[in-house]
Amino acid sequence: MPLPLVIGAGLLGVALLVGLTLGTVLSGEDEQEPPAEPRLPQDFTQVADPSGKIRAAVPKAWPVDRQESTWQPTTVALNDAQPRPVLRATPNVTQFKGDGPAPGVFIGLTKDVAQGKLPPPGVTGHRTCTPAGTENYTSPDKALTGTITRFTGCRAGTPSVTEVGLRDSRGTFGVWIRIKENDNRDLTKTILDSLKLTAP
């Protein structure tokens, strides 16, 4: 074979190899792997409300047995008259509510996703606490977005309270979450990252 043809064939082969390699790399960049499941602390367990529409991981010391299966969003001035699924995980439901001293988490679904409604401003001020700032939150699977507002140094109830308002990516439903803690673990992100919701 003449030398120019050999050189040309060699260059063509190199070009094809480079093209295939780049194509593989670029196509790999376009593919998005699902987010890995968050690693949970050893003292956590998976829980769900009776309807199965709310699933999360919480400390084992916060049981969900014998607790209400629904809540009424209108009690906190949300425009949603239907009872909706709720999950309360706490050692003591009575002492968890309001400014009670029991730790735990409240997760209540709602159809009211109007701006400024989640978390409900009328019940999430915590005047005996010090506001510790608000941050934006997006779940690992991008299904939920919203805000986290922390309160610390509370003079009534638990030392810290966190109020969370989230909406699903399509804007069809939302959730109000309250997390009360009596230690310094700050479990908010751990609980939120494990949260899976289905429309009520």
Salt bridges, closest charged atoms under 4 A:
ASP43 OD2 - ARG185 NH1 2.70
GLU68 OE1 - ARG88 NH1 3.22
GLU68 OE2 - LYS97 NZ 3.16
ASP80 OD1 - ARG84 NH2 3.04
ASP112 OD2 - LYS117 NZ 2.87
GLU135 OE2 - ARG150 NH1 2.45
GLU135 OE1 - LYS189 NZ 3.35
ASP141 OD2 - LYS196 NZ 3.17
GLU163 OE2 - HIS126 NE2 2.55
GLU163 OE2 - ARG178 NE 2.64
ASP168 OD2 - ARG170 NE 3.76
ASP186 OD1 - ARG150 NE 3.34
